[in-house]
Amino acid sequence: MRYDEAPPATLYRFHANLFVRAVDGALGPPVKLREATFSPWRATNGGPPTFNAFYQVTFEQALNALAQLPRLDAEPDGYFVVAGDQDGQRWQVDGHLYDFSDRLHRVELYGQCPPEAFDAILICLGWPATPLTFELVKEGVALEEAAFRQWASS
């Protein structure tokens, strides 16, 4: 199943880049996404946000934490895949860690999964202590966590 096909309502479906939330931003004018209205994260000047913050965990710490999750396979280059089954519905998330100068900068996630599996991935990245912004790849907008979860479950 492709991420843009509607899975059961109990699964999040997404293709997003996860960044540490930018400090210099605010919610912008509402946009319609998947038949719902969301206010995207914008820079204070109204333009797209700049994601120049780094995660508190290193690339290696995140990769090692992810490798401890059940049914997850991780590669040294930062690629990982985790899969499972919920109520007879197979789910899978493909991800990739990106670092600059040995510091974790962003994480790309693509697929569908139950909220609990999504939270397990986020915990490996230092969440909830590290607030995140979720940039929707196809839609080209960035959402705060609550809006992202609402969008991903729609």
C-alpha positions as CSV (number, residue, x, y, z in Angstrom):
1,M,0.0,0.0,0.0
2,R,1.3,3.4,-0.9
3,Y,1.4,6.2,1.7
4,D,-1.2,8.2,-0.1
5,E,-3.7,5.4,-0.1
6,A,-6.1,5.4,2.9
7,P,-5.2,2.7,5.5
8,P,-7.4,1.9,8.5
9,A,-7.9,4.9,10.7
10,T,-5.7,3.4,13.5
11,L,-2.6,3.9,11.4
12,Y,-0.7,7.1,10.8
13,R,0.4,7.6,7.2
14,F,3.1,10.0,6.2
15,H,6.2,11.1,4.3
16,A,7.9,13.7,6.5
17,N,11.2,15.2,7.5
18,L,11.5,15.6,11.2
19,F,13.5,18.6,12.4
20,V,14.2,20.1,15.8
21,R,11.6,22.8,16.1
22,A,12.9,26.2,15.0
23,V,13.1,28.8,17.7
24,D,12.4,31.8,15.4
25,G,9.0,30.8,14.0
26,A,5.2,31.1,14.4
27,L,2.1,29.5,13.0
28,G,1.1,30.9,9.6
29,P,-2.1,31.3,7.7
30,P,-4.2,28.1,7.5
31,V,-3.9,25.7,4.6
32,K,-6.2,22.8,3.6
33,L,-4.5,19.4,3.7
34,R,-6.4,16.0,3.4
35,E,-9.8,17.8,3.7
36,A,-8.8,19.5,7.0
37,T,-7.3,22.9,7.8
38,F,-3.9,23.3,9.5
39,S,-1.7,26.3,10.3
40,P,1.8,25.5,9.1
41,W,5.0,26.6,10.9
42,R,6.5,29.6,9.3
43,A,9.6,31.8,9.9
44,T,8.9,35.0,11.7
45,N,9.1,36.9,8.4
46,G,6.3,34.8,7.0
47,G,8.6,32.7,4.7
48,P,9.4,29.0,5.0
49,P,11.1,28.0,8.3
50,T,14.9,27.6,8.5
51,F,15.8,24.3,10.2
52,N,19.3,24.9,11.6
53,A,19.0,23.3,15.0
54,F,20.5,19.9,15.7
55,Y,19.1,17.0,17.8
56,Q,20.5,16.4,21.3
57,V,21.3,12.8,20.4
58,T,24.0,12.0,18.0
59,F,23.6,10.0,14.8
60,E,25.2,7.0,16.4
61,Q,23.0,7.3,19.6
62,A,19.9,7.5,17.5
63,L,20.9,4.6,15.3
64,N,21.8,2.4,18.3
65,A,18.5,3.2,20.0
66,L,16.5,2.5,16.8
67,A,18.3,-0.8,16.4
68,Q,16.8,-1.9,19.8
69,L,13.2,-1.6,18.5
70,P,11.5,-4.9,17.6
71,R,11.4,-5.9,14.0
72,L,13.7,-3.0,13.0
73,D,16.7,-3.4,10.6
74,A,19.2,-0.6,10.5
75,E,22.2,0.1,8.2
76,P,25.4,2.0,9.2
77,D,24.5,4.8,6.7
78,G,21.5,5.7,8.7
79,Y,18.8,3.9,6.7
80,F,16.3,1.8,8.7
81,V,13.1,0.0,8.3
82,V,10.6,-1.2,10.9
83,A,7.5,-3.3,10.3
84,G,4.7,-4.9,12.2
85,D,1.1,-6.0,12.2
86,Q,-1.9,-4.4,13.9
87,D,-5.2,-6.2,13.9
88,G,-4.2,-8.1,10.7
89,Q,-3.0,-4.9,8.9
90,R,0.7,-4.9,8.0
91,W,2.5,-1.6,8.5
92,Q,6.0,-0.4,7.7
93,V,8.1,2.7,8.1
94,D,11.3,3.4,6.2
95,G,13.6,6.0,7.6
96,H,16.9,7.7,7.2
97,L,19.0,9.7,9.6
98,Y,20.9,12.7,8.2
99,D,23.8,14.3,10.0
100,F,26.2,17.2,9.4
101,S,29.6,17.4,11.1
102,D,28.7,14.4,13.3
103,R,25.5,16.0,14.5
104,L,22.0,14.6,13.7
105,H,20.1,17.2,11.7
106,R,17.0,15.6,10.3
107,V,15.2,12.3,10.0
108,E,13.1,11.3,7.0
109,L,10.2,8.9,7.7
110,Y,7.9,7.3,5.1
111,G,5.2,4.8,5.5
112,Q,2.4,4.0,7.9
113,C,2.3,2.7,11.4
114,P,0.2,2.8,14.7
115,P,0.8,5.8,16.9
116,E,2.6,3.7,19.5
117,A,5.2,2.6,16.9
118,F,5.6,6.2,15.8
119,D,6.2,7.3,19.4
120,A,8.8,4.5,19.8
121,I,10.7,5.9,16.8
122,L,10.5,9.5,18.2
123,I,11.7,8.4,21.6
124,C,14.9,7.2,19.9
125,L,15.4,10.7,18.7
126,G,15.2,12.4,22.1
127,W,11.4,13.1,22.0
128,P,9.5,14.4,24.0
129,A,12.3,16.4,25.6
130,T,13.2,17.7,22.1
131,P,10.3,19.4,20.4
132,L,10.0,18.6,16.7
133,T,8.6,20.1,13.5
134,F,7.3,17.8,10.9
135,E,7.9,18.9,7.3
136,L,5.4,17.2,4.9
137,V,7.5,16.2,1.9
138,K,4.8,16.1,-0.8
139,E,2.8,19.0,0.5
140,G,5.8,21.3,1.3
141,V,4.6,22.6,4.6
142,A,5.8,22.2,8.2
143,L,3.5,21.3,11.0
144,E,3.8,21.2,14.8
145,E,3.4,17.8,16.4
146,A,-0.4,18.0,17.3
147,A,-1.3,19.1,13.8
148,F,1.0,16.5,12.2
149,R,-0.6,13.7,14.2
150,Q,-4.1,14.9,13.2
151,W,-3.0,15.1,9.5
152,A,-1.2,11.7,9.6
153,S,-4.3,10.0,11.1
154,S,-6.7,11.5,8.5
